[in-house]
């Protein structure tokens, strides 16, 4: 067995300023979500292969990490209590712990990285003592082969984490990344002043929607099983190819196609003619926000009316329109929206919450259909159905009854559905994903009417 050595160093950092402010809208929404879900559930782990020239020694990588933390205030922000409310506090300088594992075997790197990733991402970040970034380096003969970065989701979203990863590689190549345009402190100031009109419009949209949608999509009235939630992953080349065929034909993203398929089946399985669900919007289309390292993503509410004898392709168009409306109102003061929705629930004298969400975690470039001339044909796609794999696993309790996510692109398309066992059994979760795959494949090569979809009778 090759010798392995573990030790800890520190990345010193120094920024241009310190400061404190209320949480940004995105920070507050994620702070609330973390409190309702299992520890570590929202942590963001990234594994990076580093450029080999010039040599990425442990010292060079640690210095570059310190420079990144100094540049981006989100990475040196801690959450503190101010008058009983969480607030962000940015330190000007400090030291970030960095774990280093040295091995003499290049073949051992993959296994060590997996262990480091799982361990660093498992535990919740403890505020106000923790920094919002954990780092593990795996080195062979003093040269770092891979870096593990784990971000607290209150500090940044996936897009911000990708900015950090890109800039780390830039620094290690000896170049200088572009200076940040916006920092979370600046965003908090704008949101508290100029952002009030945007919140008002969002509140109007959400409250009007809550008055018109079913109280929930999937009820939680079935038998309680242990574990309380199950997770099923479908890995499918057939679904990937069929999704791209439809997306290319309708000139939409593959996200829109998968979202429409989810909407169609939630409607057919529950018997609801209106489907309401939450999606996560990165809000990077706001001016100056594209490269911000910070938590910008917030929930959107999509409501799709499925009446009118629609075909699936017509539903794709209607879902795209609904997504535009929802995304337009996904940037808001979380506390103000929460208060307004609580008022609607009191007004209606019932709990209104879809408890149903969709999240495509792929990067934007991975949701493009691609050149239509290069897409697989019907025979290849239907032939790939036999290769699809379903994987079942228990899951810790979530504050959601139905949560479908598309995994980051690392191979064949993988779609994961996590559900409350009182709403959907483990068998039904797998059946839902099989129905989704079959719907998209059939719609890629023929007309599918929503009225013909299977009603599984689970409300």
C-alpha positions as CSV (number, residue, x, y, z in Angstrom):
1,X,0.0,0.0,0.0
2,X,1.4,3.5,-0.8
3,X,2.2,5.7,2.1
4,X,-0.4,8.4,2.7
5,X,0.1,11.5,4.8
6,X,-2.5,13.9,6.1
7,X,-1.9,17.4,7.4
8,X,-3.5,20.8,7.6
9,X,-2.2,24.2,6.4
10,X,-3.9,27.6,6.3
11,X,-4.6,29.9,3.4
12,X,-4.2,33.5,4.6
13,X,-6.5,36.0,3.0
14,X,-6.9,39.8,3.0
15,X,-9.7,41.8,1.2
16,X,-10.3,45.4,0.6
17,X,-13.0,45.9,3.2
18,X,-15.0,44.4,6.1
19,X,-18.6,45.1,6.7
20,X,-22.0,43.9,7.8
21,X,-25.5,44.0,6.4
22,X,-28.8,42.2,6.4
23,X,-28.8,38.9,4.5
24,X,-29.5,39.3,0.8
25,X,-32.7,37.9,-0.6
26,X,-31.0,34.7,-1.8
27,X,-29.1,34.2,1.4
28,X,-32.3,34.5,3.5
29,X,-34.2,32.1,1.3
30,X,-31.4,29.5,1.5
31,X,-30.9,30.1,5.3
32,X,-34.6,29.2,5.8
33,X,-34.4,26.2,3.5
34,X,-31.3,24.8,5.3
35,X,-33.2,25.1,8.6
36,X,-36.0,22.8,7.3
37,X,-33.8,20.1,5.8
38,X,-31.2,17.5,6.8
39,X,-27.7,18.8,7.8
40,X,-25.4,19.2,4.8
41,X,-28.2,18.6,2.3
42,X,-27.6,21.9,0.4
43,X,-23.8,21.9,0.6
44,X,-22.1,22.4,-2.8
45,X,-19.2,20.0,-3.4
46,X,-16.9,20.5,-6.4
47,X,-13.9,18.4,-7.5
48,X,-11.4,20.1,-9.7
49,X,-8.5,18.8,-11.8
50,X,-5.9,21.5,-11.8
51,X,-3.6,22.6,-14.6
52,X,-0.3,20.8,-14.6
53,X,1.8,23.8,-15.9
54,X,3.2,25.5,-14.1
55,X,3.5,22.9,-11.4
56,X,0.6,23.2,-8.9
57,X,2.5,22.7,-5.7
58,X,0.6,22.7,-2.5
59,X,2.1,26.1,-1.6
60,X,1.0,27.6,-4.9
61,X,-2.5,26.2,-4.7
62,X,-2.9,27.4,-1.1
63,X,-1.8,30.9,-2.0
64,X,-4.2,31.0,-4.9
65,X,-7.1,29.9,-2.7
66,X,-6.2,32.7,-0.2
67,X,-6.2,35.2,-3.1
68,X,-9.7,34.0,-4.2
69,X,-11.1,34.4,-0.7
70,X,-9.7,37.9,-0.5
71,X,-11.3,38.8,-3.8
72,X,-14.7,37.5,-3.1
73,X,-16.4,38.7,0.0
74,X,-18.9,35.8,0.0
75,X,-16.1,33.4,0.8
76,X,-15.1,35.3,4.0
77,X,-18.7,36.0,5.2
78,X,-20.1,34.5,8.4
79,X,-23.7,34.6,9.5
80,X,-24.2,36.2,12.9
81,X,-27.3,37.1,14.9
82,X,-28.3,40.8,15.1
83,X,-31.3,41.6,17.3
84,X,-32.4,38.0,16.9
85,X,-32.2,38.0,13.1
86,X,-29.4,36.5,10.9
87,X,-27.1,39.0,9.2
88,X,-24.0,38.7,7.1
89,X,-20.6,39.8,8.5
90,X,-17.6,40.1,6.1
91,X,-14.1,39.8,7.6
92,X,-11.3,41.8,6.0
93,X,-8.6,39.2,6.8
94,X,-8.2,35.8,8.2
95,X,-7.0,32.2,7.7
96,X,-8.9,29.4,5.9
97,X,-8.0,25.8,7.0
98,X,-6.9,23.6,4.1
99,X,-6.7,19.8,4.4
100,X,-3.9,18.1,2.4
101,X,-3.5,14.4,1.6
102,X,-0.2,13.4,0.2
103,X,0.1,10.0,-1.5
104,X,2.9,8.3,-3.4
105,X,0.5,6.6,-5.9
106,X,-1.3,8.4,-8.7
107,X,-3.7,5.4,-8.9
108,X,-4.9,6.1,-5.3
109,X,-6.0,9.7,-6.1
110,X,-9.5,8.9,-7.3
111,X,-10.4,6.9,-4.1
112,X,-8.9,9.5,-1.8
113,X,-10.7,12.4,-3.6
114,X,-14.0,10.6,-3.2
115,X,-13.4,10.1,0.6
116,X,-12.4,13.7,1.0
117,X,-15.4,15.0,-1.0
118,X,-17.9,12.9,1.0
119,X,-16.4,13.8,4.4
120,X,-16.1,17.5,3.8
121,X,-19.6,17.8,2.3
122,X,-21.5,15.7,4.9
123,X,-21.6,18.1,7.8
124,X,-23.5,21.4,8.1
125,X,-21.6,24.6,8.3
126,X,-21.6,26.0,11.8
127,X,-22.1,29.7,12.1
128,X,-20.7,32.1,13.3
129,X,-17.5,30.1,13.7
130,X,-17.1,28.4,10.3
131,X,-15.9,30.0,7.1
132,X,-18.3,29.2,4.2
133,X,-15.7,27.2,2.2
134,X,-13.9,23.9,3.0
135,X,-10.9,22.9,1.0
136,X,-9.2,19.5,0.6
137,X,-6.1,19.0,-1.7
138,X,-4.9,15.6,-2.9
139,X,-1.2,15.7,-3.9
140,X,1.2,13.2,-5.5
141,X,4.9,13.9,-4.8
142,X,4.1,17.5,-3.7
143,X,2.0,18.3,-6.8
144,X,-1.8,18.8,-6.3
145,X,-3.7,16.6,-8.7
146,X,-7.2,17.4,-7.6
147,X,-8.8,19.9,-5.3
148,X,-12.1,19.5,-3.4
149,X,-14.1,22.6,-2.7
150,X,-17.2,22.5,-0.6
151,X,-19.3,25.7,-0.4
152,X,-22.0,26.6,2.1
153,X,-25.1,27.3,0.0
154,X,-25.8,30.6,1.9
155,X,-22.5,31.9,0.6
156,X,-23.0,31.1,-3.1
157,X,-25.0,29.1,-5.6
158,X,-23.7,26.7,-8.2
159,X,-23.0,29.4,-10.7
160,X,-21.0,31.4,-8.2
161,X,-19.1,28.2,-7.2
162,X,-18.2,27.7,-10.9
163,X,-16.8,31.2,-11.1
164,X,-14.5,30.4,-8.2
165,X,-13.4,27.1,-9.8
166,X,-12.7,28.9,-13.1
167,X,-10.7,31.7,-11.4
168,X,-8.7,29.2,-9.4
169,X,-7.5,27.6,-12.7
170,X,-6.8,31.1,-14.1
171,X,-4.6,32.0,-11.1
172,X,-2.7,28.7,-11.3
173,X,-1.9,29.4,-14.9
174,X,-0.3,32.7,-13.8
175,X,-3.0,35.0,-15.1
176,X,-5.3,37.5,-13.2
177,X,-9.1,37.0,-13.3
178,X,-11.4,40.0,-13.8
179,X,-12.2,41.9,-10.7
180,X,-15.6,41.3,-9.1
181,X,-18.3,43.8,-10.2
182,X,-20.7,43.2,-7.3
183,X,-20.3,41.8,-3.8
184,X,-23.1,40.6,-1.5
185,X,-22.9,43.7,0.7
186,X,-23.6,45.9,-2.3
187,X,-26.5,43.7,-3.3
188,X,-28.0,43.9,0.2
189,X,-27.9,47.7,0.1
190,X,-29.7,47.8,-3.3
191,X,-32.3,45.3,-2.3
192,X,-33.1,47.2,0.8
193,X,-33.7,50.4,-1.2
194,X,-34.3,50.2,-4.9
195,X,-35.4,46.6,-4.8
196,X,-38.8,47.2,-3.1
197,X,-40.8,47.7,-6.3
198,X,-39.5,44.4,-7.6
199,X,-40.6,42.6,-4.4
200,X,-44.0,44.2,-4.6
201,X,-44.5,42.8,-8.2
202,X,-43.3,39.4,-7.1
203,X,-45.6,39.3,-4.1
204,X,-48.6,40.2,-6.3
205,X,-47.8,37.4,-8.7
206,X,-47.3,34.8,-6.0
207,X,-50.4,35.7,-4.0
208,X,-52.6,35.8,-7.1
209,X,-51.2,32.4,-8.1
210,X,-51.8,30.9,-4.6
211,X,-55.4,31.9,-4.8
212,X,-55.9,29.9,-8.0
213,X,-53.8,26.7,-7.7
214,X,-54.8,23.5,-5.9
215,X,-53.8,23.5,-2.2
216,X,-51.0,20.9,-3.0
217,X,-50.0,18.6,-5.8
218,X,-49.4,15.3,-3.9
219,X,-51.2,14.8,-0.6
220,X,-49.4,13.1,2.2
221,X,-52.2,10.8,3.3
222,X,-50.8,7.4,2.5
223,X,-49.2,5.0,5.0
224,X,-46.0,6.2,6.6
225,X,-43.0,4.0,5.7
226,X,-39.5,3.8,7.0
227,X,-37.5,5.6,5.7
228,X,-39.9,8.5,5.3
229,X,-38.4,9.4,1.9
230,X,-37.0,7.4,-1.0
231,X,-34.8,8.5,-3.9
232,X,-34.7,6.9,-7.4
233,X,-32.3,7.8,-10.1
234,X,-33.0,7.0,-13.8
235,X,-29.9,7.0,-16.0
236,X,-31.1,7.0,-19.6
237,X,-29.4,7.6,-23.0
238,X,-32.9,7.2,-24.6
239,X,-34.3,10.1,-22.5
240,X,-31.3,12.2,-23.3
241,X,-31.6,11.7,-27.0
242,X,-35.4,12.1,-27.2
243,X,-35.2,15.3,-25.1
244,X,-32.7,16.8,-27.5
245,X,-34.8,15.9,-30.5
246,X,-37.9,17.7,-29.1
247,X,-35.8,20.7,-27.9
248,X,-34.2,21.1,-31.4
249,X,-37.6,20.9,-33.1
250,X,-39.3,23.4,-30.8
251,X,-36.2,25.6,-30.4
252,X,-36.2,25.4,-26.6
253,X,-33.8,24.1,-24.0
254,X,-33.8,20.5,-22.9
255,X,-34.7,21.8,-19.5
256,X,-38.0,23.1,-20.9
257,X,-38.8,19.7,-22.4
258,X,-38.0,17.8,-19.1
259,X,-40.0,20.4,-17.1
260,X,-43.0,20.0,-19.5
261,X,-42.8,16.2,-19.1
262,X,-42.8,16.6,-15.3
263,X,-45.8,19.0,-15.5
264,X,-47.7,16.6,-17.7
265,X,-47.2,13.6,-15.5
266,X,-47.8,15.4,-12.2
267,X,-51.1,16.5,-13.7
268,X,-52.1,13.0,-15.0
269,X,-51.0,11.2,-11.8
270,X,-52.8,13.6,-9.5
271,X,-55.8,14.5,-11.6
272,X,-55.1,18.2,-11.3
273,X,-55.7,20.3,-14.4
274,X,-53.4,23.0,-13.1
275,X,-49.9,22.0,-12.1
276,X,-48.0,24.2,-9.7
277,X,-44.4,23.6,-8.8
278,X,-41.3,25.4,-7.7
279,X,-38.1,25.7,-9.8
280,X,-34.8,27.3,-8.8
281,X,-33.9,30.4,-10.9
282,X,-30.2,31.6,-10.9
283,X,-31.1,35.3,-11.4
284,X,-27.9,35.7,-13.4
285,X,-29.8,37.6,-16.1
286,X,-30.0,40.7,-13.8
287,X,-27.7,43.5,-14.8
288,X,-24.1,43.0,-13.5
289,X,-25.0,39.7,-11.8
290,X,-23.5,37.1,-14.3
291,X,-20.2,36.5,-12.5
292,X,-21.2,37.3,-8.9
293,X,-19.9,34.9,-6.3
294,X,-22.9,34.9,-4.0
295,X,-26.3,33.3,-3.4
296,X,-28.5,34.7,-6.1
297,X,-30.7,31.7,-6.8
298,X,-34.3,31.8,-5.5
299,X,-37.5,29.8,-6.0
300,X,-39.9,30.6,-8.8
301,X,-43.5,29.5,-8.8
302,X,-44.7,28.0,-12.1
303,X,-48.4,27.4,-12.8
304,X,-49.4,25.6,-15.9
305,X,-53.0,25.2,-17.1
306,X,-53.3,21.9,-18.9
307,X,-56.9,22.2,-20.1
308,X,-57.9,22.4,-23.7
309,X,-57.0,18.9,-25.1
310,X,-53.3,19.7,-25.4
311,X,-50.7,17.7,-27.2
312,X,-47.3,17.4,-25.5
313,X,-45.7,19.8,-27.9
314,X,-48.4,22.4,-27.1
315,X,-47.7,21.8,-23.5
316,X,-44.0,22.4,-24.1
317,X,-44.9,25.9,-25.4
318,X,-47.3,26.6,-22.6
319,X,-44.6,25.5,-20.0
320,X,-42.0,27.7,-21.6
321,X,-44.4,30.7,-21.3
322,X,-45.2,29.8,-17.7
323,X,-41.5,29.6,-16.9
324,X,-40.9,33.1,-18.3
325,X,-43.7,34.4,-16.0
326,X,-42.3,32.6,-13.0
327,X,-38.7,33.6,-13.6
328,X,-39.7,37.2,-13.9
329,X,-40.9,37.1,-10.3
330,X,-38.2,35.0,-8.8
331,X,-36.1,37.9,-7.3
332,X,-37.7,39.2,-4.1
333,X,-37.5,39.9,-0.4
334,X,-38.0,36.4,1.1
335,X,-39.4,37.7,4.4
336,X,-41.9,40.0,2.7
337,X,-43.1,37.1,0.4
338,X,-43.4,34.7,3.3
339,X,-45.6,37.1,5.2
340,X,-47.8,37.7,2.2
341,X,-48.3,34.0,1.5
342,X,-49.1,33.4,5.2
343,X,-51.9,36.0,4.8
344,X,-53.3,34.1,1.8
345,X,-53.3,30.9,3.8
346,X,-55.3,32.6,6.5
347,X,-57.6,34.1,4.0
348,X,-58.3,30.7,2.4
349,X,-58.3,28.9,5.8
350,X,-56.1,26.2,4.3
351,X,-52.5,25.3,3.8
352,X,-51.4,26.1,0.3
353,X,-48.1,24.8,-0.8
354,X,-47.3,22.7,-3.9
355,X,-44.6,20.7,-2.0
356,X,-43.4,19.9,-5.6
357,X,-40.2,21.1,-7.2
358,X,-38.0,20.7,-10.3
359,X,-34.3,21.6,-10.4
360,X,-32.0,21.2,-13.4
361,X,-28.5,21.3,-12.0
362,X,-26.7,21.2,-15.4
363,X,-24.8,24.2,-16.7
364,X,-26.5,26.2,-19.4
365,X,-24.3,24.9,-22.2
366,X,-25.3,21.3,-21.3
367,X,-29.1,22.1,-21.8
368,X,-28.6,23.0,-25.5
369,X,-30.1,20.5,-27.9
370,X,-27.2,20.6,-30.3
371,X,-27.0,20.3,-34.1
372,X,-30.2,18.6,-35.3
373,X,-28.3,16.8,-38.0
374,X,-26.2,15.0,-35.3
375,X,-29.0,13.9,-33.1
376,X,-29.8,10.2,-32.9
377,X,-32.7,8.7,-34.8
378,X,-35.8,6.9,-33.6
379,X,-34.3,3.4,-33.9
380,X,-31.2,4.3,-31.9
381,X,-33.2,6.1,-29.2
382,X,-35.8,3.3,-28.8
383,X,-33.0,0.7,-28.8
384,X,-31.4,2.5,-25.9
385,X,-34.4,2.1,-23.7
386,X,-33.2,-1.4,-22.7
387,X,-30.0,0.1,-21.3
388,X,-31.8,2.5,-18.9
389,X,-31.0,1.9,-15.2
390,X,-33.1,2.7,-12.1
391,X,-31.3,3.0,-8.8
392,X,-33.2,3.1,-5.5
393,X,-31.9,4.5,-2.2
394,X,-33.4,5.7,1.1
395,X,-33.2,9.4,1.8
396,X,-33.3,11.6,4.8
397,X,-36.6,13.6,5.3
398,X,-37.0,16.6,3.1
399,X,-39.5,19.5,3.4
400,X,-40.9,18.4,0.0
401,X,-43.2,15.6,-1.1
402,X,-42.0,15.5,-4.7
403,X,-38.5,16.8,-5.7
404,X,-37.2,16.0,-9.2
405,X,-33.7,17.1,-10.2
406,X,-31.6,16.7,-13.3
407,X,-28.0,15.8,-12.3
408,X,-25.0,17.8,-13.7
409,X,-23.8,16.4,-17.0
410,X,-21.1,13.7,-16.5
411,X,-22.3,11.0,-18.8
412,X,-25.8,9.7,-19.8
413,X,-28.7,11.9,-18.7
414,X,-29.5,11.2,-15.0
415,X,-32.8,12.3,-13.4
416,X,-33.4,11.8,-9.7
417,X,-36.8,11.8,-8.0
418,X,-37.0,12.1,-4.2
419,X,-40.5,11.7,-2.7
420,X,-42.3,11.5,0.7
421,X,-43.4,7.8,1.1
422,X,-46.8,9.0,2.3
423,X,-47.3,10.6,-1.2
424,X,-45.5,8.1,-3.5
425,X,-44.1,4.7,-2.6
426,X,-40.7,3.6,-3.7
427,X,-42.3,1.6,-6.5
428,X,-44.4,4.6,-7.7
429,X,-41.3,6.8,-7.8
430,X,-39.6,4.4,-10.2
431,X,-42.8,4.1,-12.2
432,X,-43.0,7.9,-12.5
433,X,-39.5,8.1,-14.0
434,X,-40.3,5.3,-16.4
435,X,-43.5,7.1,-17.5
436,X,-41.4,10.3,-18.0
437,X,-38.9,8.5,-20.1
438,X,-41.6,6.8,-22.2
439,X,-43.6,10.1,-22.7
440,X,-40.6,12.0,-24.0
441,X,-39.4,9.2,-26.3
442,X,-42.9,8.7,-27.7
443,X,-43.4,12.5,-28.1
444,X,-40.0,12.8,-30.0
445,X,-41.4,10.7,-32.8
446,X,-45.2,11.1,-32.8
447,X,-48.1,13.1,-31.4
448,X,-48.9,12.4,-27.7
449,X,-52.1,13.9,-26.2
450,X,-52.2,14.6,-22.5
451,X,-55.6,13.0,-22.2
452,X,-53.9,9.7,-23.2
453,X,-51.3,9.7,-20.4
454,X,-51.6,7.2,-17.6
455,X,-53.5,8.3,-14.5
456,X,-51.9,6.5,-11.7
457,X,-54.4,7.6,-9.2
458,X,-52.1,9.0,-6.5
459,X,-53.2,12.3,-5.1
